[in-house]
Amino acid sequence: MLKRIIYTGLGVAFMTLAVSGCKTPELIQKDVNNTTPESYANSPQDTSNIVTEVKWQEYFTDANLIALIDTALSNNQELNITLQEIQIAQSEIRIRKGEILPSLGLGAAAGVDKVGRYTSQGANDANTDIKPGMEMPEPLQDYMLGAYATWEVDIWHKLRNAKKSAMTRYLASVEGKNFMVTNLISEIANSYYELLALDNQLTIVQQNIEIQNNAFEVVKYQKEAARVTELAVRRFQAQVLNTKGLQFGIQQEIVEVENRINFLVGRFPQKIERDSNAFADLISEKVHAGIPSQLLANRPDIRQAELELAASKIDIQVAKADFYPSLEIKAGLGFNAFNPRYIFTSPESLIYSLAGELVAPLINRNAIKARYQMANAKQIQAIYNYEQTILNAYVEVANQLSNIENLEQSYDLKSQEVEALTQSVDISNELFKSARADYMEVLLTQRDALESRFDLVETKMKQMNAKVNIYQALGGGWK
């Protein structure tokens, strides 16, 4: 009676501990907010989207730029590093898949064992007859050949969820590669347009040097005729030298931008083929941005953040399964004998085993709780990251749409300014020759004309950069 009470009490205690062991701590919950405004600020609601309508090969019409991008998509080292990360993610899937399946192995062993005669095992071996007239050999040899298998039964879908998480992260790594492609294309395009702008600025400087040299010669003649002083000659000379100095700074910038493009393309420095004369005629076409909700499907970084969030949710289920009992089955089958001649003798040399282990965590579960809570914290972190990525994408598009509109108006005004100052240079030179304007007016007019032409080229470059950036912000380039 006492034994029955003890056994009943132990059984109740064990079941109580098992049930308490399966309880999981409460977690902080956060809902995902992926809602977006119906349209972009100061932009009409239009569902047509340039990203879904035009591929990058059609969006960029310059043949030299297209050739650079094509080469970069094959040779860029950073992109190739990311492709290897995708291979790593694929291998992780295979690892998780292998954990679900039973593990099977083959083994062989050989050994020799000499025990003391006056020991319990030695005395027992001496008195054991294997067959009539056959004594146990000494020293005792041991040969074994067999197969063994282990299998963790995935009762709580822990292993299958781990595989699902790895698969989701693989898809996220693919989206990460797509996002890198988008950034790579835009970086090459922006650098290419910067290179064209520098070429045009260098041409402007060289043209201004010629204009200023002509004015310098006029001043020297007027000095000889005593119409101006030596001060005027020296100021014109200084202006010419200053403008000549500008061209070397621009030439250095050209070298650096060319090398930057070559680095992105994945090759050593060489001349970048380009048609700089066509830069002034480049036109930034009207952009159809679509509606903000389309960013969720078009932007690779948003898709990546969404997949990372999905994977983090699955990780919580994996961590939660650690609170539940795990079942592992082990089996073995083979042959074991003290002489190789008898190793395949059946059933005498046949050995086999089959065992199942059911293990549940009962006490000292702090590590399991910590992993569970850490997985939840990472999930909340992924939610914030997802929401932040959506917000950042919307802001980038809104900024570029506004930028395009303002640059268009700025370029029109800059064009008028350049035309007015170009005419004023000719007027100031004529007035100076007829002594109706002093040399400072000529110098200031030439300087203002040079700066305005520089600003016009820079504004054109910003326009082309905005064209590239809006395509990138909308998620174009990777499809």
KEDO-375715 format. One record per residue (C-alpha): x, y, z; residue in three letters; residue number from 1. Coordinates in steps of 0.25 Angstrom, whole numbers. Example, Ala and Ser with C-alpha at 12.3 -4.5 7.8 and 13.67 -1.06 7.14 Angstrom:
+-------+-------+-------+-----+-----+
|     u |     v |     w | res |   n |
+-------+-------+-------+-----+-----+
|    49 |   -18 |    31 | ALA |   1 |
|    55 |    -4 |    29 | SER |   2 |
+-------+-------+-------+-----+-----+
This chain:
+-------+-------+-------+-----+-----+
|     u |     v |     w | res |   n |
+-------+-------+-------+-----+-----+
|     0 |     0 |     0 | MET |   1 |
|    11 |    10 |     4 | LEU |   2 |
|    19 |     7 |    -9 | LYS |   3 |
|     6 |     9 |   -17 | ARG |   4 |
|     4 |    23 |   -10 | ILE |   5 |
|    19 |    26 |   -13 | ILE |   6 |
|    18 |    23 |   -28 | TYR |   7 |
|     5 |    30 |   -29 | THR |   8 |
|    11 |    43 |   -23 | GLY |   9 |
|    24 |    42 |   -32 | LEU |  10 |
|    15 |    40 |   -44 | GLY |  11 |
|     6 |    52 |   -40 | VAL |  12 |
|    19 |    60 |   -37 | ALA |  13 |
|    25 |    56 |   -51 | PHE |  14 |
|    12 |    60 |   -58 | MET |  15 |
|    12 |    73 |   -51 | THR |  16 |
|    26 |    77 |   -54 | LEU |  17 |
|    24 |    72 |   -69 | ALA |  18 |
|    12 |    81 |   -70 | VAL |  19 |
|    19 |    93 |   -64 | SER |  20 |
|    31 |    91 |   -73 | GLY |  21 |
|    22 |    92 |   -85 | CYS |  22 |
|    17 |   106 |   -81 | LYS |  23 |
|    23 |   118 |   -88 | THR |  24 |
|    25 |   132 |   -83 | PRO |  25 |
|    16 |   143 |   -88 | GLU |  26 |
|    22 |   152 |   -99 | LEU |  27 |
|    21 |   166 |  -103 | ILE |  28 |
|    12 |   167 |  -115 | GLN |  29 |
|    13 |   178 |  -126 | LYS |  30 |
|     4 |   179 |  -139 | ASP |  31 |
|    10 |   182 |  -152 | VAL |  32 |
|     6 |   195 |  -159 | ASN |  33 |
|     9 |   195 |  -174 | ASN |  34 |
|    -1 |   205 |  -178 | THR |  35 |
|     3 |   216 |  -187 | THR |  36 |
|    -3 |   229 |  -192 | PRO |  37 |
|   -12 |   229 |  -204 | GLU |  38 |
|    -3 |   238 |  -212 | SER |  39 |
|    10 |   245 |  -211 | TYR |  40 |
|    10 |   259 |  -206 | ALA |  41 |
|     7 |   270 |  -217 | ASN |  42 |
|     6 |   259 |  -227 | SER |  43 |
|    -7 |   254 |  -234 | PRO |  44 |
|   -12 |   240 |  -231 | GLN |  45 |
|    -8 |   232 |  -243 | ASP |  46 |
|    -6 |   217 |  -243 | THR |  47 |
|     3 |   216 |  -255 | SER |  48 |
|    17 |   214 |  -250 | ASN |  49 |
|    30 |   215 |  -259 | ILE |  50 |
|    37 |   204 |  -251 | VAL |  51 |
|    26 |   193 |  -256 | THR |  52 |
|    26 |   199 |  -270 | GLU |  53 |
|    40 |   202 |  -274 | VAL |  54 |
|    53 |   193 |  -271 | LYS |  55 |
|    66 |   200 |  -268 | TRP |  56 |
|    71 |   196 |  -282 | GLN |  57 |
|    60 |   205 |  -288 | GLU |  58 |
|    60 |   216 |  -277 | TYR |  59 |
|    75 |   219 |  -280 | PHE |  60 |
|    77 |   222 |  -294 | THR |  61 |
|    92 |   225 |  -295 | ASP |  62 |
|    99 |   213 |  -301 | ALA |  63 |
|   112 |   215 |  -294 | ASN |  64 |
|   104 |   216 |  -280 | LEU |  65 |
|    97 |   203 |  -283 | ILE |  66 |
|   110 |   196 |  -287 | ALA |  67 |
|   116 |   200 |  -273 | LEU |  68 |
|   104 |   195 |  -266 | ILE |  69 |
|   104 |   182 |  -273 | ASP |  70 |
|   119 |   180 |  -270 | THR |  71 |
|   117 |   184 |  -255 | ALA |  72 |
|   105 |   174 |  -253 | LEU |  73 |
|   115 |   163 |  -257 | SER |  74 |
|   128 |   168 |  -251 | ASN |  75 |
|   125 |   176 |  -239 | ASN |  76 |
|   132 |   170 |  -227 | GLN |  77 |
|   122 |   174 |  -216 | GLU |  78 |
|   110 |   168 |  -224 | LEU |  79 |
|   118 |   155 |  -226 | ASN |  80 |
|   120 |   155 |  -211 | ILE |  81 |
|   105 |   156 |  -209 | THR |  82 |
|   103 |   145 |  -219 | LEU |  83 |
|   111 |   136 |  -210 | GLN |  84 |
|   103 |   140 |  -198 | GLU |  85 |
|    91 |   135 |  -206 | ILE |  86 |
|    99 |   121 |  -208 | GLN |  87 |
|   101 |   121 |  -193 | ILE |  88 |
|    86 |   123 |  -190 | ALA |  89 |
|    83 |   112 |  -200 | GLN |  90 |
|    93 |   103 |  -192 | SER |  91 |
|    86 |   106 |  -179 | GLU |  92 |
|    73 |   101 |  -185 | ILE |  93 |
|    79 |    88 |  -188 | ARG |  94 |
|    85 |    87 |  -174 | ILE |  95 |
|    71 |    89 |  -168 | ARG |  96 |
|    65 |    79 |  -178 | LYS |  97 |
|    76 |    69 |  -174 | GLY |  98 |
|    72 |    71 |  -159 | GLU |  99 |
|    58 |    66 |  -162 | ILE | 100 |
|    62 |    53 |  -168 | LEU | 101 |
|    68 |    41 |  -161 | PRO | 102 |
|    83 |    41 |  -159 | SER | 103 |
|    89 |    28 |  -164 | LEU | 104 |
|   103 |    23 |  -163 | GLY | 105 |
|   112 |    11 |  -165 | LEU | 106 |
|   123 |     7 |  -155 | GLY | 107 |
|   134 |    -3 |  -154 | ALA | 108 |
|   143 |    -5 |  -142 | ALA | 109 |
|   154 |   -15 |  -138 | ALA | 110 |
|   161 |   -16 |  -124 | GLY | 111 |
|   168 |   -25 |  -114 | VAL | 112 |
|   165 |   -26 |   -99 | ASP | 113 |
|   173 |   -33 |   -88 | LYS | 114 |
|   166 |   -34 |   -75 | VAL | 115 |
|   172 |   -39 |   -62 | GLY | 116 |
|   170 |   -54 |   -59 | ARG | 117 |
|   166 |   -52 |   -45 | TYR | 118 |
|   155 |   -42 |   -48 | THR | 119 |
|   141 |   -44 |   -49 | SER | 120 |
|   141 |   -42 |   -64 | GLN | 121 |
|   153 |   -51 |   -66 | GLY | 122 |
|   148 |   -62 |   -57 | ALA | 123 |
|   135 |   -62 |   -64 | ASN | 124 |
|   142 |   -62 |   -78 | ASP | 125 |
|   150 |   -74 |   -74 | ALA | 126 |
|   138 |   -82 |   -70 | ASN | 127 |
|   130 |   -79 |   -83 | THR | 128 |
|   130 |   -89 |   -94 | ASP | 129 |
|   125 |   -83 |  -107 | ILE | 130 |
|   125 |   -96 |  -114 | LYS | 131 |
|   128 |  -110 |  -108 | PRO | 132 |
|   143 |  -111 |  -107 | GLY | 133 |
|   145 |   -96 |  -111 | MET | 134 |
|   150 |   -87 |  -100 | GLU | 135 |
|   150 |   -72 |  -100 | MET | 136 |
|   163 |   -67 |  -107 | PRO | 137 |
|   173 |   -58 |   -99 | GLU | 138 |
|   175 |   -47 |  -101 | PRO | 139 |
|   161 |   -45 |  -106 | LEU | 140 |
|   160 |   -39 |  -120 | GLN | 141 |
|   147 |   -31 |  -124 | ASP | 142 |
|   142 |   -28 |  -138 | TYR | 143 |
|   130 |   -20 |  -141 | MET | 144 |
|   123 |   -16 |  -154 | LEU | 145 |
|   109 |    -9 |  -154 | GLY | 146 |
|   100 |     2 |  -157 | ALA | 147 |
|    93 |    12 |  -148 | TYR | 148 |
|    82 |    22 |  -149 | ALA | 149 |
|    77 |    33 |  -141 | THR | 150 |
|    64 |    41 |  -143 | TRP | 151 |
|    58 |    53 |  -136 | GLU | 152 |
|    43 |    52 |  -138 | VAL | 153 |
|    38 |    66 |  -141 | ASP | 154 |
|    26 |    65 |  -132 | ILE | 155 |
|    25 |    81 |  -130 | TRP | 156 |
|    29 |    84 |  -144 | HIS | 157 |
|    42 |    90 |  -139 | LYS | 158 |
|    51 |    85 |  -150 | LEU | 159 |
|    41 |    88 |  -161 | ARG | 160 |
|    40 |   102 |  -156 | ASN | 161 |
|    55 |   104 |  -155 | ALA | 162 |
|    55 |   100 |  -170 | LYS | 163 |
|    44 |   109 |  -173 | LYS | 164 |
|    51 |   120 |  -166 | SER | 165 |
|    64 |   117 |  -174 | ALA | 166 |
|    56 |   117 |  -187 | MET | 167 |
|    50 |   131 |  -184 | THR | 168 |
|    63 |   137 |  -181 | ARG | 169 |
|    69 |   131 |  -194 | TYR | 170 |
|    58 |   139 |  -201 | LEU | 171 |
|    61 |   151 |  -193 | ALA | 172 |
|    76 |   150 |  -198 | SER | 173 |
|    71 |   149 |  -212 | VAL | 174 |
|    63 |   162 |  -210 | GLU | 175 |
|    76 |   168 |  -203 | GLY | 176 |
|    83 |   165 |  -216 | LYS | 177 |
|    72 |   172 |  -224 | ASN | 178 |
|    74 |   184 |  -215 | PHE | 179 |
|    89 |   184 |  -218 | MET | 180 |
|    86 |   183 |  -233 | VAL | 181 |
|    77 |   195 |  -232 | THR | 182 |
|    87 |   203 |  -224 | ASN | 183 |
|    99 |   199 |  -233 | LEU | 184 |
|    91 |   203 |  -246 | ILE | 185 |
|    88 |   217 |  -240 | SER | 186 |
|   102 |   219 |  -235 | GLU | 187 |
|   108 |   216 |  -248 | ILE | 188 |
|    98 |   225 |  -255 | ALA | 189 |
|   100 |   237 |  -246 | ASN | 190 |
|   115 |   236 |  -247 | SER | 191 |
|   114 |   235 |  -262 | TYR | 192 |
|   105 |   248 |  -263 | TYR | 193 |
|   115 |   254 |  -253 | GLU | 194 |
|   126 |   251 |  -263 | LEU | 195 |
|   119 |   257 |  -274 | LEU | 196 |
|   116 |   270 |  -266 | ALA | 197 |
|   131 |   271 |  -263 | LEU | 198 |
|   135 |   270 |  -277 | ASP | 199 |
|   125 |   281 |  -281 | ASN | 200 |
|   131 |   290 |  -269 | GLN | 201 |
|   145 |   287 |  -274 | LEU | 202 |
|   140 |   292 |  -288 | THR | 203 |
|   134 |   304 |  -282 | ILE | 204 |
|   147 |   307 |  -275 | VAL | 205 |
|   155 |   306 |  -288 | GLN | 206 |
|   146 |   315 |  -295 | GLN | 207 |
|   147 |   325 |  -284 | ASN | 208 |
|   162 |   325 |  -284 | ILE | 209 |
|   161 |   328 |  -299 | GLU | 210 |
|   152 |   340 |  -297 | ILE | 211 |
|   160 |   345 |  -285 | GLN | 212 |
|   173 |   344 |  -293 | ASN | 213 |
|   167 |   352 |  -304 | ASN | 214 |
|   163 |   363 |  -293 | ALA | 215 |
|   176 |   362 |  -287 | PHE | 216 |
|   183 |   365 |  -301 | GLU | 217 |
|   173 |   377 |  -302 | VAL | 218 |
|   177 |   382 |  -289 | VAL | 219 |
|   192 |   381 |  -292 | LYS | 220 |
|   190 |   390 |  -304 | TYR | 221 |
|   182 |   400 |  -297 | GLN | 222 |
|   193 |   401 |  -286 | LYS | 223 |
|   203 |   404 |  -297 | GLU | 224 |
|   194 |   415 |  -302 | ALA | 225 |
|   193 |   420 |  -288 | ALA | 226 |
|   178 |   418 |  -287 | ARG | 227 |
|   179 |   408 |  -275 | VAL | 228 |
|   189 |   406 |  -264 | THR | 229 |
|   198 |   395 |  -260 | GLU | 230 |
|   188 |   391 |  -250 | LEU | 231 |
|   178 |   387 |  -260 | ALA | 232 |
|   188 |   379 |  -268 | VAL | 233 |
|   191 |   371 |  -255 | ARG | 234 |
|   177 |   369 |  -251 | ARG | 235 |
|   174 |   363 |  -265 | PHE | 236 |
|   186 |   354 |  -264 | GLN | 237 |
|   182 |   349 |  -251 | ALA | 238 |
|   168 |   346 |  -256 | GLN | 239 |
|   174 |   338 |  -267 | VAL | 240 |
|   183 |   330 |  -258 | LEU | 241 |
|   172 |   327 |  -248 | ASN | 242 |
|   163 |   322 |  -259 | THR | 243 |
|   175 |   313 |  -264 | LYS | 244 |
|   176 |   308 |  -250 | GLY | 245 |
|   162 |   303 |  -250 | LEU | 246 |
|   164 |   293 |  -262 | GLN | 247 |
|   174 |   285 |  -254 | PHE | 248 |
|   165 |   283 |  -242 | GLY | 249 |
|   154 |   279 |  -252 | ILE | 250 |
|   163 |   269 |  -259 | GLN | 251 |
|   166 |   263 |  -246 | GLN | 252 |
|   152 |   261 |  -243 | GLU | 253 |
|   150 |   255 |  -256 | ILE | 254 |
|   161 |   245 |  -253 | VAL | 255 |
|   155 |   241 |  -240 | GLU | 256 |
|   141 |   240 |  -245 | VAL | 257 |
|   146 |   231 |  -257 | GLU | 258 |
|   153 |   222 |  -246 | ASN | 259 |
|   141 |   221 |  -238 | ARG | 260 |
|   133 |   216 |  -250 | ILE | 261 |
|   144 |   206 |  -253 | ASN | 262 |
|   144 |   201 |  -239 | PHE | 263 |
|   128 |   199 |  -239 | LEU | 264 |
|   130 |   192 |  -253 | VAL | 265 |
|   141 |   183 |  -246 | GLY | 266 |
|   153 |   187 |  -255 | ARG | 267 |
|   166 |   194 |  -254 | PHE | 268 |
|   166 |   209 |  -258 | PRO | 269 |
|   164 |   212 |  -272 | GLN | 270 |
|   157 |   223 |  -281 | LYS | 271 |
|   142 |   223 |  -280 | ILE | 272 |
|   135 |   224 |  -294 | GLU | 273 |
|   125 |   235 |  -294 | ARG | 274 |
|   119 |   246 |  -303 | ASP | 275 |
|   120 |   259 |  -295 | SER | 276 |
|   114 |   267 |  -306 | ASN | 277 |
|   101 |   261 |  -304 | ALA | 278 |
|   100 |   265 |  -289 | PHE | 279 |
|    93 |   279 |  -292 | ALA | 280 |
|    82 |   272 |  -300 | ASP | 281 |
|    79 |   262 |  -289 | LEU | 282 |
|    64 |   263 |  -285 | ILE | 283 |
|    58 |   258 |  -272 | SER | 284 |
|    45 |   252 |  -277 | GLU | 285 |
|    32 |   253 |  -268 | LYS | 286 |
|    32 |   242 |  -258 | VAL | 287 |
|    20 |   234 |  -254 | HIS | 288 |
|    22 |   230 |  -239 | ALA | 289 |
|     9 |   222 |  -237 | GLY | 290 |
|     3 |   221 |  -223 | ILE | 291 |
|    11 |   218 |  -210 | PRO | 292 |
|     5 |   205 |  -208 | SER | 293 |
|    12 |   200 |  -221 | GLN | 294 |
|    26 |   202 |  -213 | LEU | 295 |
|    22 |   189 |  -205 | LEU | 296 |
|    24 |   181 |  -217 | ALA | 297 |
|    34 |   189 |  -225 | ASN | 298 |
|    45 |   192 |  -215 | ARG | 299 |
|    54 |   181 |  -212 | PRO | 300 |
|    58 |   186 |  -198 | ASP | 301 |
|    44 |   186 |  -194 | ILE | 302 |
|    42 |   172 |  -199 | ARG | 303 |
|    54 |   168 |  -192 | GLN | 304 |
|    50 |   174 |  -179 | ALA | 305 |
|    36 |   167 |  -180 | GLU | 306 |
|    43 |   154 |  -182 | LEU | 307 |
|    52 |   156 |  -170 | GLU | 308 |
|    40 |   159 |  -162 | LEU | 309 |
|    33 |   146 |  -166 | ALA | 310 |
|    46 |   138 |  -163 | ALA | 311 |
|    47 |   145 |  -149 | SER | 312 |
|    32 |   141 |  -146 | LYS | 313 |
|    36 |   126 |  -150 | ILE | 314 |
|    48 |   127 |  -141 | ASP | 315 |
|    39 |   129 |  -129 | ILE | 316 |
|    31 |   116 |  -132 | GLN | 317 |
|    45 |   109 |  -133 | VAL | 318 |
|    49 |   115 |  -119 | ALA | 319 |
|    35 |   112 |  -113 | LYS | 320 |
|    37 |    97 |  -117 | ALA | 321 |
|    49 |    96 |  -107 | ASP | 322 |
|    39 |    96 |   -96 | PHE | 323 |
|    32 |    83 |  -101 | TYR | 324 |
|    37 |    69 |   -99 | PRO | 325 |
|    46 |    64 |  -111 | SER | 326 |
|    46 |    50 |  -116 | LEU | 327 |
|    58 |    43 |  -122 | GLU | 328 |
|    59 |    29 |  -127 | ILE | 329 |
|    72 |    22 |  -128 | LYS | 330 |
|    74 |     8 |  -135 | ALA | 331 |
|    86 |     0 |  -139 | GLY | 332 |
|    89 |   -13 |  -147 | LEU | 333 |
|   102 |   -21 |  -149 | GLY | 334 |
|   111 |   -32 |  -146 | PHE | 335 |
|   121 |   -34 |  -135 | ASN | 336 |
|   131 |   -45 |  -132 | ALA | 337 |
|   144 |   -48 |  -126 | PHE | 338 |
|   149 |   -55 |  -139 | ASN | 339 |
|   147 |   -49 |  -153 | PRO | 340 |
|   143 |   -63 |  -157 | ARG | 341 |
|   131 |   -63 |  -149 | TYR | 342 |
|   127 |   -48 |  -151 | ILE | 343 |
|   116 |   -52 |  -161 | PHE | 344 |
|   111 |   -64 |  -154 | THR | 345 |
|    96 |   -62 |  -151 | SER | 346 |
|    90 |   -61 |  -141 | PRO | 347 |
|   101 |   -63 |  -132 | GLU | 348 |
|   109 |   -51 |  -137 | SER | 349 |
|    97 |   -42 |  -140 | LEU | 350 |
|    95 |   -30 |  -131 | ILE | 351 |
|    83 |   -20 |  -132 | TYR | 352 |
|    77 |    -9 |  -123 | SER | 353 |
|    65 |     0 |  -123 | LEU | 354 |
|    63 |    11 |  -113 | ALA | 355 |
|    54 |    23 |  -112 | GLY | 356 |
|    57 |    35 |  -103 | GLU | 357 |
|    46 |    45 |   -98 | LEU | 358 |
|    52 |    57 |   -91 | VAL | 359 |
|    45 |    69 |   -86 | ALA | 360 |
|    52 |    81 |   -79 | PRO | 361 |
|    47 |    82 |   -65 | LEU | 362 |
|    56 |    91 |   -57 | ILE | 363 |
|    67 |   102 |   -60 | ASN | 364 |
|    59 |   107 |   -72 | ARG | 365 |
|    66 |   120 |   -72 | ASN | 366 |
|    74 |   118 |   -85 | ALA | 367 |
|    61 |   113 |   -92 | ILE | 368 |
|    53 |   125 |   -87 | LYS | 369 |
|    65 |   135 |   -91 | ALA | 370 |
|    65 |   129 |  -105 | ARG | 371 |
|    50 |   130 |  -106 | TYR | 372 |
|    50 |   145 |  -102 | GLN | 373 |
|    62 |   148 |  -110 | MET | 374 |
|    54 |   142 |  -123 | ALA | 375 |
|    42 |   151 |  -119 | ASN | 376 |
|    51 |   163 |  -117 | ALA | 377 |
|    57 |   161 |  -131 | LYS | 378 |
|    43 |   160 |  -137 | GLN | 379 |
|    39 |   173 |  -131 | ILE | 380 |
|    52 |   179 |  -136 | GLN | 381 |
|    48 |   173 |  -150 | ALA | 382 |
|    35 |   180 |  -149 | ILE | 383 |
|    41 |   194 |  -147 | TYR | 384 |
|    51 |   191 |  -158 | ASN | 385 |
|    40 |   188 |  -167 | TYR | 386 |
|    32 |   200 |  -164 | GLU | 387 |
|    44 |   209 |  -165 | GLN | 388 |
|    48 |   204 |  -178 | THR | 389 |
|    34 |   207 |  -184 | ILE | 390 |
|    34 |   221 |  -178 | LEU | 391 |
|    48 |   223 |  -183 | ASN | 392 |
|    44 |   219 |  -197 | ALA | 393 |
|    32 |   228 |  -197 | TYR | 394 |
|    41 |   240 |  -193 | VAL | 395 |
|    51 |   237 |  -204 | GLU | 396 |
|    40 |   237 |  -215 | VAL | 397 |
|    34 |   249 |  -209 | ALA | 398 |
|    47 |   257 |  -209 | ASN | 399 |
|    51 |   253 |  -223 | GLN | 400 |
|    37 |   257 |  -229 | LEU | 401 |
|    39 |   270 |  -222 | SER | 402 |
|    53 |   271 |  -226 | ASN | 403 |
|    50 |   269 |  -241 | ILE | 404 |
|    39 |   279 |  -241 | GLU | 405 |
|    48 |   290 |  -235 | ASN | 406 |
|    60 |   287 |  -243 | LEU | 407 |
|    52 |   288 |  -256 | GLU | 408 |
|    48 |   302 |  -252 | GLN | 409 |
|    62 |   305 |  -247 | SER | 410 |
|    68 |   301 |  -260 | TYR | 411 |
|    59 |   310 |  -268 | ASP | 412 |
|    64 |   322 |  -260 | LEU | 413 |
|    78 |   318 |  -260 | LYS | 414 |
|    77 |   317 |  -276 | SER | 415 |
|    72 |   331 |  -276 | GLN | 416 |
|    83 |   336 |  -267 | GLU | 417 |
|    94 |   330 |  -275 | VAL | 418 |
|    88 |   336 |  -288 | GLU | 419 |
|    88 |   350 |  -281 | ALA | 420 |
|   102 |   349 |  -276 | LEU | 421 |
|   107 |   344 |  -289 | THR | 422 |
|   102 |   356 |  -296 | GLN | 423 |
|   107 |   365 |  -284 | SER | 424 |
|   121 |   360 |  -287 | VAL | 425 |
|   121 |   364 |  -301 | ASP | 426 |
|   115 |   378 |  -297 | ILE | 427 |
|   125 |   380 |  -286 | SER | 428 |
|   137 |   377 |  -295 | ASN | 429 |
|   131 |   387 |  -306 | GLU | 430 |
|   129 |   398 |  -295 | LEU | 431 |
|   143 |   395 |  -289 | PHE | 432 |
|   149 |   397 |  -303 | LYS | 433 |
|   142 |   410 |  -305 | SER | 434 |
|   146 |   415 |  -291 | ALA | 435 |
|   131 |   415 |  -286 | ARG | 436 |
|   133 |   404 |  -276 | ALA | 437 |
|   145 |   401 |  -266 | ASP | 438 |
|   153 |   388 |  -266 | TYR | 439 |
|   146 |   384 |  -253 | MET | 440 |
|   133 |   383 |  -259 | GLU | 441 |
|   139 |   374 |  -270 | VAL | 442 |
|   145 |   365 |  -260 | LEU | 443 |
|   133 |   364 |  -251 | LEU | 444 |
|   124 |   361 |  -264 | THR | 445 |
|   134 |   350 |  -269 | GLN | 446 |
|   134 |   344 |  -255 | ARG | 447 |
|   119 |   344 |  -253 | ASP | 448 |
|   117 |   338 |  -267 | ALA | 449 |
|   127 |   327 |  -264 | LEU | 450 |
|   120 |   324 |  -251 | GLU | 451 |
|   106 |   324 |  -257 | SER | 452 |
|   110 |   314 |  -268 | ARG | 453 |
|   116 |   305 |  -257 | PHE | 454 |
|   103 |   306 |  -250 | ASP | 455 |
|    95 |   303 |  -262 | LEU | 456 |
|   103 |   290 |  -265 | VAL | 457 |
|   102 |   286 |  -250 | GLU | 458 |
|    87 |   288 |  -250 | THR | 459 |
|    86 |   279 |  -263 | LYS | 460 |
|    94 |   269 |  -255 | MET | 461 |
|    85 |   270 |  -243 | LYS | 462 |
|    73 |   268 |  -253 | GLN | 463 |
|    79 |   255 |  -258 | MET | 464 |
|    83 |   250 |  -244 | ASN | 465 |
|    68 |   253 |  -240 | ALA | 466 |
|    64 |   244 |  -252 | LYS | 467 |
|    73 |   233 |  -247 | VAL | 468 |
|    69 |   235 |  -233 | ASN | 469 |
|    54 |   234 |  -235 | ILE | 470 |
|    55 |   221 |  -243 | TYR | 471 |
|    63 |   216 |  -232 | GLN | 472 |
|    54 |   221 |  -221 | ALA | 473 |
|    42 |   214 |  -228 | LEU | 474 |
|    49 |   201 |  -228 | GLY | 475 |
|    54 |   200 |  -242 | GLY | 476 |
|    66 |   194 |  -248 | GLY | 477 |
|    66 |   180 |  -242 | TRP | 478 |
|    55 |   173 |  -251 | LYS | 479 |
+-------+-------+-------+-----+-----+
